[in-house]
Amino acid sequence: MTDFVASRSRYAARLIARSPLYRRVEAAELLGADRSCAEDPLWQVLDSERDAHGITCLLRTCPLGVVVAFDPSIDLLADLLLAGNAIVAVRVGGTGPDIETVRATLMKSGLPFDAVQETSVLPDIEVDALVAPEGEVIHAERVGTRSHLYVDEHASRHNVPYVCMNALGHNVVDAIVLHASYPQDAANDLLAALRAAESNIEVRTVSSLRDAAVLIDTASSGHVETVLTENLRAARDFVTGVDARRIVVNASPAFGARFTEDLAAAPLPPVQHRAGLASFMKTRWTFLGTGQSLPL
C-alpha cells in the first residue's frame, strides 16, 4: 500500500478535488460511465451571507475525503471520483473492477494512480466515510479533539496578535501553528503576548502549508480550523486542504465557533445533471474576513 493511504493524509485527497473537472470526467468515461454532461459539483456555493461584522459566510460542497468502498462497481467508483474523493476499494465478493485497469485509467486522465487503492481487509488508516456497494454512505467520526490557528508566512503582522488573543479569550483554539518563514520579530511579539496573558497554549512550527495541513488533520476535531494569510493561493489551499466543518480565513475562529450546528448541517441540494453525486459530498462553511475579532 502506498504512502498516499498509509499516511492517512486528507491533504493528499484534496489534490484530487482540485483537479480540473474534465480530467475527472475523462476518467469516468474511460471507466465506461457517461459523465460528459456532469456539472462540476465541487466547491459550489449553496448559500452565502454577510454578517454585521463584515464576515462573508459561504456554504460550499466539498469531498468526503478518504472513502472505503466495499466491492464497488465501476459506476460507483466513477461517481466517487467525480465527487473528488480518494478511494480504498475493499474486495468482498470479488465482483469489483480490476485495480490495475482502474489505475491505468486514472493515469491516462492525469489523476493520481493511487486515488483508488485496493485491499482485502479494512486498512489501518483513518477514513472519512464508508460506502456500501449500493451507495449508502456512513460518515466516520473524527478522533481528534483540537482546533488550530495557522499563521502563514504571508499573514498580516498587524492582525495576528489581535486575532490570536481574541481566539484565546473565547477559548476556541487549542494550538497555534506558525510557518517557519513568518518574520521572527513578529513571532517573538506574538509569543511575548501569549506569555503576558499567562497562556499555556501549544505553539508549533512547520516548514510549509502542506505540513500544517497534515499536522492539523491528524489532531483536528473537525469543528473549526483557522488560517491567517494575505496570500490568496495559500488561503485557497488551506480551505481545500484542511478537513473541518468550518474554515475561518483572516478572522477570529470565534466567528466559526459561534455558528449554529443547524446552519452548518444544512441539507445538500441535488447537483444538476448528476443528483447521485450529492450523496458522495458534504458541505462546509467558510468565513472570509479581513482581521476581525469578535468582542469578548
BALOBA-1460 file (C-alpha; in Angstrom, 3 decimals):
// residues 296
<rec num="1" residu="m" x="0.000" y="0.000" z="0.000"/>
<rec num="2" residu="t" x="1.415" y="3.369" z="-0.992"/>
<rec num="3" residu="d" x="2.266" y="6.287" z="1.239"/>
<rec num="4" residu="f" x="-0.857" y="8.054" z="-0.055"/>
<rec num="5" residu="v" x="-3.091" y="5.799" z="2.036"/>
<rec num="6" residu="a" x="-0.627" y="4.780" z="4.715"/>
<rec num="7" residu="s" x="-0.016" y="8.407" z="5.678"/>
<rec num="8" residu="r" x="-3.788" y="8.925" z="6.177"/>
<rec num="9" residu="s" x="-3.262" y="12.371" z="4.703"/>
<rec num="10" residu="r" x="-6.520" y="14.079" z="3.826"/>
<rec num="11" residu="y" x="-4.454" y="16.830" z="2.246"/>
<rec num="12" residu="a" x="-3.356" y="14.369" z="-0.440"/>
<rec num="13" residu="a" x="-7.010" y="13.525" z="-1.068"/>
<rec num="14" residu="r" x="-7.758" y="17.186" z="-1.672"/>
<rec num="15" residu="l" x="-5.346" y="17.178" z="-4.610"/>
<rec num="16" residu="i" x="-7.975" y="15.133" z="-6.414"/>
<rec num="17" residu="a" x="-10.640" y="17.655" z="-5.500"/>
<rec num="18" residu="r" x="-8.603" y="20.448" z="-7.069"/>
<rec num="19" residu="s" x="-8.025" y="18.566" z="-10.335"/>
<rec num="20" residu="p" x="-9.854" y="20.065" z="-13.346"/>
<rec num="21" residu="l" x="-13.305" y="18.575" z="-13.782"/>
<rec num="22" residu="y" x="-12.695" y="17.439" z="-17.354"/>
<rec num="23" residu="r" x="-9.923" y="15.147" z="-16.115"/>
<rec num="24" residu="r" x="-12.270" y="13.518" z="-13.648"/>
<rec num="25" residu="v" x="-14.982" y="13.307" z="-16.303"/>
<rec num="26" residu="e" x="-12.499" y="11.726" z="-18.693"/>
<rec num="27" residu="a" x="-11.537" y="9.154" z="-16.072"/>
<rec num="28" residu="a" x="-15.193" y="8.295" z="-15.514"/>
<rec num="29" residu="e" x="-15.831" y="7.941" z="-19.249"/>
<rec num="30" residu="l" x="-12.818" y="5.663" z="-19.686"/>
<rec num="31" residu="l" x="-14.207" y="3.517" z="-16.891"/>
<rec num="32" residu="g" x="-17.283" y="3.049" z="-19.059"/>
<rec num="33" residu="a" x="-19.649" y="5.559" z="-17.468"/>
<rec num="34" residu="d" x="-21.077" y="8.539" z="-19.364"/>
<rec num="35" residu="r" x="-20.371" y="11.695" z="-17.355"/>
<rec num="36" residu="s" x="-19.997" y="14.076" z="-20.290"/>
<rec num="37" residu="c" x="-22.832" y="16.347" z="-19.112"/>
<rec num="38" residu="a" x="-21.774" y="16.417" z="-15.471"/>
<rec num="39" residu="e" x="-21.713" y="19.844" z="-13.899"/>
<rec num="40" residu="d" x="-18.774" y="20.329" z="-11.559"/>
<rec num="41" residu="p" x="-20.229" y="19.510" z="-8.145"/>
<rec num="42" residu="l" x="-17.229" y="20.583" z="-6.104"/>
<rec num="43" residu="w" x="-16.957" y="23.858" z="-4.221"/>
<rec num="44" residu="q" x="-20.350" y="25.050" z="-5.437"/>
<rec num="45" residu="v" x="-21.684" y="27.908" z="-3.316"/>
<rec num="46" residu="l" x="-25.059" y="26.789" z="-1.957"/>
<rec num="47" residu="d" x="-25.648" y="29.723" z="0.367"/>
<rec num="48" residu="s" x="-23.936" y="32.980" z="1.258"/>
<rec num="49" residu="e" x="-24.460" y="35.810" z="3.697"/>
<rec num="50" residu="r" x="-22.577" y="38.730" z="5.228"/>
<rec num="51" residu="d" x="-22.821" y="39.300" z="8.952"/>
<rec num="52" residu="a" x="-22.809" y="42.533" z="10.918"/>
<rec num="53" residu="h" x="-19.029" y="42.332" z="11.420"/>
<rec num="54" residu="g" x="-18.300" y="42.231" z="7.690"/>
<rec num="55" residu="i" x="-17.545" y="38.497" z="7.609"/>
<rec num="56" residu="t" x="-18.578" y="36.771" z="4.374"/>
<rec num="57" residu="c" x="-20.054" y="33.319" z="5.101"/>
<rec num="58" residu="l" x="-20.153" y="30.748" z="2.281"/>
<rec num="59" residu="l" x="-21.709" y="27.280" z="2.350"/>
<rec num="60" residu="r" x="-19.951" y="25.078" z="-0.219"/>
<rec num="61" residu="t" x="-19.854" y="21.474" z="-1.317"/>
<rec num="62" residu="c" x="-16.649" y="19.527" z="-0.640"/>
<rec num="63" residu="p" x="-15.421" y="15.914" z="-0.873"/>
<rec num="64" residu="l" x="-15.961" y="13.320" z="1.825"/>
<rec num="65" residu="g" x="-12.196" y="12.742" z="1.659"/>
<rec num="66" residu="v" x="-10.718" y="9.247" z="2.055"/>
<rec num="67" residu="v" x="-13.508" y="6.743" z="1.432"/>
<rec num="68" residu="v" x="-13.661" y="2.971" z="1.919"/>
<rec num="69" residu="a" x="-15.907" y="1.469" z="-0.783"/>
<rec num="70" residu="f" x="-16.908" y="-2.161" z="-0.290"/>
<rec num="71" residu="d" x="-16.779" y="-4.202" z="-3.523"/>
<rec num="72" residu="p" x="-17.552" y="-1.114" z="-5.642"/>
<rec num="73" residu="s" x="-18.931" y="-1.214" z="-9.163"/>
<rec num="74" residu="i" x="-17.432" y="0.828" z="-11.997"/>
<rec num="75" residu="d" x="-20.316" y="3.327" z="-11.754"/>
<rec num="76" residu="l" x="-19.793" y="3.726" z="-8.015"/>
<rec num="77" residu="l" x="-16.054" y="4.326" z="-8.445"/>
<rec num="78" residu="a" x="-16.749" y="6.875" z="-11.187"/>
<rec num="79" residu="d" x="-19.222" y="8.814" z="-9.033"/>
<rec num="80" residu="l" x="-16.897" y="8.758" z="-6.032"/>
<rec num="81" residu="l" x="-14.053" y="10.120" z="-8.166"/>
<rec num="82" residu="l" x="-16.232" y="12.827" z="-9.709"/>
<rec num="83" residu="a" x="-17.125" y="13.908" z="-6.185"/>
<rec num="84" residu="g" x="-13.402" y="14.423" z="-5.525"/>
<rec num="85" residu="n" x="-12.786" y="11.553" z="-3.120"/>
<rec num="86" residu="a" x="-9.800" y="9.267" z="-2.621"/>
<rec num="87" residu="i" x="-10.966" y="5.664" z="-2.526"/>
<rec num="88" residu="v" x="-9.872" y="2.483" z="-0.795"/>
<rec num="89" residu="a" x="-11.683" y="-0.345" z="-2.592"/>
<rec num="90" residu="v" x="-12.300" y="-3.375" z="-0.366"/>
<rec num="91" residu="r" x="-12.971" y="-6.555" z="-2.341"/>
<rec num="92" residu="v" x="-15.627" y="-8.682" z="-0.650"/>
<rec num="93" residu="g" x="-17.323" y="-10.746" z="-3.328"/>
<rec num="94" residu="g" x="-14.598" y="-10.225" z="-5.912"/>
<rec num="95" residu="t" x="-17.004" y="-8.695" z="-8.442"/>
<rec num="96" residu="g" x="-15.425" y="-5.256" z="-8.452"/>
<rec num="97" residu="p" x="-13.205" y="-3.888" z="-11.247"/>
<rec num="98" residu="d" x="-9.595" y="-4.917" z="-11.668"/>
<rec num="99" residu="i" x="-7.472" y="-2.421" z="-9.752"/>
<rec num="100" residu="e" x="-4.696" y="-2.265" z="-12.360"/>
<rec num="101" residu="t" x="-7.205" y="-1.332" z="-15.078"/>
<rec num="102" residu="v" x="-8.624" y="1.389" z="-12.853"/>
<rec num="103" residu="r" x="-5.152" y="2.779" z="-12.113"/>
<rec num="104" residu="a" x="-4.201" y="2.812" z="-15.786"/>
<rec num="105" residu="t" x="-7.372" y="4.769" z="-16.496"/>
<rec num="106" residu="l" x="-6.599" y="7.303" z="-13.786"/>
<rec num="107" residu="m" x="-3.081" y="7.855" z="-15.091"/>
<rec num="108" residu="k" x="-4.368" y="8.395" z="-18.641"/>
<rec num="109" residu="s" x="-6.687" y="11.068" z="-17.282"/>
<rec num="110" residu="g" x="-3.944" y="12.836" z="-15.364"/>
<rec num="111" residu="l" x="-5.253" y="11.800" z="-11.936"/>
<rec num="112" residu="p" x="-3.053" y="10.199" z="-9.240"/>
<rec num="113" residu="f" x="-2.911" y="6.449" z="-9.884"/>
<rec num="114" residu="d" x="-3.320" y="5.855" z="-6.147"/>
<rec num="115" residu="a" x="-6.572" y="7.825" z="-5.956"/>
<rec num="116" residu="v" x="-8.008" y="4.279" z="-5.836"/>
<rec num="117" residu="q" x="-6.397" y="1.629" z="-3.650"/>
<rec num="118" residu="e" x="-7.363" y="-1.986" z="-3.114"/>
<rec num="119" residu="t" x="-7.105" y="-4.161" z="-0.034"/>
<rec num="120" residu="s" x="-8.724" y="-7.392" z="1.142"/>
<rec num="121" residu="v" x="-9.075" y="-6.147" z="4.713"/>
<rec num="122" residu="l" x="-10.042" y="-2.798" z="6.170"/>
<rec num="123" residu="p" x="-6.769" y="-0.848" z="6.237"/>
<rec num="124" residu="d" x="-5.404" y="0.572" z="9.453"/>
<rec num="125" residu="i" x="-5.938" y="4.192" z="8.425"/>
<rec num="126" residu="e" x="-8.291" y="6.973" z="9.371"/>
<rec num="127" residu="v" x="-11.062" y="7.290" z="6.801"/>
<rec num="128" residu="d" x="-13.805" y="9.861" z="6.361"/>
<rec num="129" residu="a" x="-16.650" y="7.613" z="5.210"/>
<rec num="130" residu="l" x="-17.650" y="4.042" z="4.392"/>
<rec num="131" residu="v" x="-19.670" y="3.353" z="1.226"/>
<rec num="132" residu="a" x="-21.669" y="0.153" z="0.725"/>
<rec num="133" residu="p" x="-21.997" y="-1.471" z="-2.744"/>
<rec num="134" residu="e" x="-25.493" y="0.063" z="-3.025"/>
<rec num="135" residu="g" x="-24.048" y="3.543" z="-2.420"/>
<rec num="136" residu="e" x="-25.125" y="4.010" z="1.208"/>
<rec num="137" residu="v" x="-22.706" y="6.363" z="2.985"/>
<rec num="138" residu="i" x="-21.722" y="6.020" z="6.649"/>
<rec num="139" residu="h" x="-19.753" y="9.012" z="7.916"/>
<rec num="140" residu="a" x="-16.824" y="8.170" z="10.169"/>
<rec num="141" residu="e" x="-16.398" y="10.069" z="13.414"/>
<rec num="142" residu="r" x="-13.304" y="12.191" z="13.922"/>
<rec num="143" residu="v" x="-10.900" y="11.021" z="16.600"/>
<rec num="144" residu="g" x="-9.094" y="14.355" z="17.011"/>
<rec num="145" residu="t" x="-10.057" y="16.827" z="19.715"/>
<rec num="146" residu="r" x="-8.212" y="20.046" z="18.844"/>
<rec num="147" residu="s" x="-8.792" y="23.294" z="16.949"/>
<rec num="148" residu="h" x="-5.829" y="25.083" z="15.380"/>
<rec num="149" residu="l" x="-4.948" y="28.571" z="14.220"/>
<rec num="150" residu="y" x="-2.367" y="28.555" z="11.414"/>
<rec num="151" residu="v" x="-0.256" y="31.682" z="10.920"/>
<rec num="152" residu="d" x="1.063" y="31.592" z="7.355"/>
<rec num="153" residu="e" x="4.299" y="33.261" z="6.283"/>
<rec num="154" residu="h" x="2.163" y="35.870" z="4.475"/>
<rec num="155" residu="a" x="-0.021" y="36.683" z="7.486"/>
<rec num="156" residu="s" x="-0.558" y="40.340" z="8.398"/>
<rec num="157" residu="r" x="1.741" y="41.305" z="11.274"/>
<rec num="158" residu="h" x="-0.922" y="43.727" z="12.474"/>
<rec num="159" residu="n" x="-3.788" y="41.207" z="12.604"/>
<rec num="160" residu="v" x="-2.013" y="38.155" z="14.026"/>
<rec num="161" residu="p" x="-1.662" y="39.165" z="17.713"/>
<rec num="162" residu="y" x="-5.204" y="40.560" z="17.922"/>
<rec num="163" residu="v" x="-6.825" y="37.528" z="16.295"/>
<rec num="164" residu="c" x="-4.770" y="35.054" z="18.336"/>
<rec num="165" residu="m" x="-5.544" y="36.779" z="21.629"/>
<rec num="166" residu="n" x="-9.230" y="37.015" z="20.700"/>
<rec num="167" residu="a" x="-9.281" y="33.274" z="19.987"/>
<rec num="168" residu="l" x="-7.747" y="32.635" z="23.411"/>
<rec num="169" residu="g" x="-10.246" y="34.950" z="25.062"/>
<rec num="170" residu="h" x="-13.132" y="33.000" z="23.538"/>
<rec num="171" residu="n" x="-11.412" y="29.672" z="24.327"/>
<rec num="172" residu="v" x="-11.855" y="28.441" z="20.739"/>
<rec num="173" residu="v" x="-8.291" y="27.426" z="19.848"/>
<rec num="174" residu="d" x="-6.082" y="24.667" z="21.284"/>
<rec num="175" residu="a" x="-2.868" y="25.182" z="19.314"/>
<rec num="176" residu="i" x="-1.174" y="27.845" z="17.195"/>
<rec num="177" residu="v" x="0.781" y="26.669" z="14.160"/>
<rec num="178" residu="l" x="3.438" y="29.085" z="12.833"/>
<rec num="179" residu="h" x="5.072" y="28.947" z="9.410"/>
<rec num="180" residu="a" x="8.841" y="28.849" z="9.856"/>
<rec num="181" residu="s" x="9.217" y="31.787" z="7.429"/>
<rec num="182" residu="y" x="6.894" y="34.089" z="9.375"/>
<rec num="183" residu="p" x="9.088" y="37.068" z="10.413"/>
<rec num="184" residu="q" x="10.976" y="36.187" z="13.581"/>
<rec num="185" residu="d" x="10.442" y="39.544" z="15.276"/>
<rec num="186" residu="a" x="6.684" y="39.287" z="14.677"/>
<rec num="187" residu="a" x="6.686" y="35.719" z="16.022"/>
<rec num="188" residu="n" x="8.553" y="36.925" z="19.114"/>
<rec num="189" residu="d" x="5.935" y="39.640" z="19.637"/>
<rec num="190" residu="l" x="3.181" y="37.012" z="19.478"/>
<rec num="191" residu="l" x="4.991" y="34.721" z="21.929"/>
<rec num="192" residu="a" x="5.520" y="37.664" z="24.289"/>
<rec num="193" residu="a" x="1.797" y="38.476" z="24.166"/>
<rec num="194" residu="l" x="0.971" y="34.851" z="24.969"/>
<rec num="195" residu="r" x="3.360" y="34.867" z="27.936"/>
<rec num="196" residu="a" x="1.901" y="38.143" z="29.204"/>
<rec num="197" residu="a" x="-1.546" y="36.548" z="29.096"/>
<rec num="198" residu="e" x="-0.126" y="33.575" z="31.032"/>
<rec num="199" residu="s" x="-1.313" y="31.267" z="28.286"/>
<rec num="200" residu="n" x="-0.044" y="27.699" z="28.099"/>
<rec num="201" residu="i" x="-1.322" y="27.151" z="24.572"/>
<rec num="202" residu="e" x="0.878" y="24.936" z="22.416"/>
<rec num="203" residu="v" x="2.774" y="26.692" z="19.608"/>
<rec num="204" residu="r" x="4.139" y="24.522" z="16.780"/>
<rec num="205" residu="t" x="6.342" y="25.499" z="13.839"/>
<rec num="206" residu="v" x="6.034" y="23.970" z="10.356"/>
<rec num="207" residu="s" x="8.037" y="24.485" z="7.174"/>
<rec num="208" residu="s" x="5.121" y="24.558" z="4.703"/>
<rec num="209" residu="l" x="1.374" y="24.890" z="4.390"/>
<rec num="210" residu="r" x="1.184" y="21.207" z="3.443"/>
<rec num="211" residu="d" x="2.941" y="20.252" z="6.685"/>
<rec num="212" residu="a" x="0.480" y="22.451" z="8.561"/>
<rec num="213" residu="a" x="-2.479" y="20.734" z="6.858"/>
<rec num="214" residu="v" x="-1.196" y="17.249" z="7.696"/>
<rec num="215" residu="l" x="-0.472" y="18.271" z="11.297"/>
<rec num="216" residu="i" x="-3.917" y="19.805" z="11.693"/>
<rec num="217" residu="d" x="-5.785" y="16.883" z="10.111"/>
<rec num="218" residu="t" x="-4.003" y="14.430" z="12.396"/>
<rec num="219" residu="a" x="-5.357" y="16.045" z="15.557"/>
<rec num="220" residu="s" x="-8.322" y="18.153" z="14.414"/>
<rec num="221" residu="s" x="-11.766" y="17.803" z="15.934"/>
<rec num="222" residu="g" x="-13.146" y="18.822" z="12.539"/>
<rec num="223" residu="h" x="-15.124" y="21.629" z="14.172"/>
<rec num="224" residu="v" x="-13.298" y="24.899" z="13.362"/>
<rec num="225" residu="e" x="-9.876" y="25.489" z="11.773"/>
<rec num="226" residu="t" x="-8.394" y="28.914" z="11.030"/>
<rec num="227" residu="v" x="-5.771" y="30.401" z="8.724"/>
<rec num="228" residu="l" x="-4.270" y="33.889" z="8.771"/>
<rec num="229" residu="t" x="-2.672" y="34.838" z="5.436"/>
<rec num="230" residu="e" x="-2.655" y="37.663" z="2.915"/>
<rec num="231" residu="n" x="-1.791" y="35.243" z="0.107"/>
<rec num="232" residu="l" x="-4.854" y="34.212" z="-1.915"/>
<rec num="233" residu="r" x="-3.361" y="30.930" z="-3.096"/>
<rec num="234" residu="a" x="-2.361" y="29.939" z="0.442"/>
<rec num="235" residu="a" x="-5.879" y="30.728" z="1.647"/>
<rec num="236" residu="r" x="-7.399" y="28.576" z="-1.115"/>
<rec num="237" residu="d" x="-5.014" y="25.704" z="-0.423"/>
<rec num="238" residu="f" x="-5.901" y="25.797" z="3.269"/>
<rec num="239" residu="v" x="-9.640" y="25.879" z="2.583"/>
<rec num="240" residu="t" x="-9.438" y="22.906" z="0.193"/>
<rec num="241" residu="g" x="-6.675" y="21.068" z="2.032"/>
<rec num="242" residu="v" x="-7.921" y="21.011" z="5.634"/>
<rec num="243" residu="d" x="-10.913" y="18.960" z="6.710"/>
<rec num="244" residu="a" x="-13.276" y="20.830" z="9.031"/>
<rec num="245" residu="r" x="-16.944" y="21.801" z="9.009"/>
<rec num="246" residu="r" x="-15.974" y="25.445" z="9.378"/>
<rec num="247" residu="i" x="-12.882" y="27.130" z="7.953"/>
<rec num="248" residu="v" x="-12.118" y="30.693" z="9.038"/>
<rec num="249" residu="v" x="-9.844" y="32.878" z="6.887"/>
<rec num="250" residu="n" x="-8.326" y="36.077" z="8.321"/>
<rec num="251" residu="a" x="-10.657" y="36.394" z="11.296"/>
<rec num="252" residu="s" x="-11.014" y="35.069" z="14.820"/>
<rec num="253" residu="p" x="-12.150" y="31.411" z="14.956"/>
<rec num="254" residu="a" x="-14.814" y="32.644" z="17.370"/>
<rec num="255" residu="f" x="-16.881" y="33.579" z="14.302"/>
<rec num="256" residu="g" x="-16.890" y="29.956" z="13.160"/>
<rec num="257" residu="a" x="-17.383" y="28.515" z="16.626"/>
<rec num="258" residu="r" x="-20.483" y="30.605" z="17.299"/>
<rec num="259" residu="f" x="-22.147" y="29.488" z="14.067"/>
<rec num="260" residu="t" x="-25.019" y="27.177" z="14.937"/>
<rec num="261" residu="e" x="-24.973" y="23.450" z="14.219"/>
<rec num="262" residu="d" x="-28.316" y="23.839" z="12.443"/>
<rec num="263" residu="l" x="-26.792" y="26.130" z="9.839"/>
<rec num="264" residu="a" x="-23.639" y="24.010" z="9.462"/>
<rec num="265" residu="a" x="-25.763" y="20.892" z="8.922"/>
<rec num="266" residu="a" x="-27.910" y="22.488" z="6.199"/>
<rec num="267" residu="p" x="-29.112" y="19.837" z="3.727"/>
<rec num="268" residu="l" x="-27.216" y="19.458" z="0.481"/>
<rec num="269" residu="p" x="-29.493" y="20.096" z="-2.524"/>
<rec num="270" residu="p" x="-29.292" y="17.797" z="-5.557"/>
<rec num="271" residu="v" x="-26.483" y="18.534" z="-8.008"/>
<rec num="272" residu="q" x="-27.618" y="19.388" z="-11.526"/>
<rec num="273" residu="h" x="-27.469" y="16.522" z="-14.052"/>
<rec num="274" residu="r" x="-25.916" y="14.051" z="-11.581"/>
<rec num="275" residu="a" x="-28.042" y="14.219" z="-8.453"/>
<rec num="276" residu="g" x="-26.454" y="10.998" z="-7.176"/>
<rec num="277" residu="l" x="-23.147" y="12.759" z="-6.620"/>
<rec num="278" residu="a" x="-24.667" y="14.761" z="-3.769"/>
<rec num="279" residu="s" x="-24.521" y="11.688" z="-1.520"/>
<rec num="280" residu="f" x="-20.762" y="11.456" z="-2.012"/>
<rec num="281" residu="m" x="-20.074" y="15.015" z="-0.878"/>
<rec num="282" residu="k" x="-20.590" y="17.047" z="2.253"/>
<rec num="283" residu="t" x="-20.926" y="20.756" z="2.979"/>
<rec num="284" residu="r" x="-18.565" y="23.216" z="4.630"/>
<rec num="285" residu="w" x="-18.954" y="26.787" z="5.855"/>
<rec num="286" residu="t" x="-16.102" y="29.163" z="5.008"/>
<rec num="287" residu="f" x="-15.791" y="32.505" z="6.782"/>
<rec num="288" residu="l" x="-13.803" y="35.209" z="4.977"/>
<rec num="289" residu="g" x="-12.639" y="38.186" z="6.977"/>
<rec num="290" residu="t" x="-10.089" y="40.986" z="6.998"/>
<rec num="291" residu="g" x="-8.719" y="40.620" z="10.537"/>
<rec num="292" residu="q" x="-11.967" y="40.913" z="12.518"/>
<rec num="293" residu="s" x="-12.168" y="39.827" z="16.138"/>
<rec num="294" residu="l" x="-15.407" y="39.018" z="17.945"/>
<rec num="295" residu="p" x="-15.943" y="41.180" z="21.050"/>
<rec num="296" residu="l" x="-15.359" y="39.329" z="24.327"/>
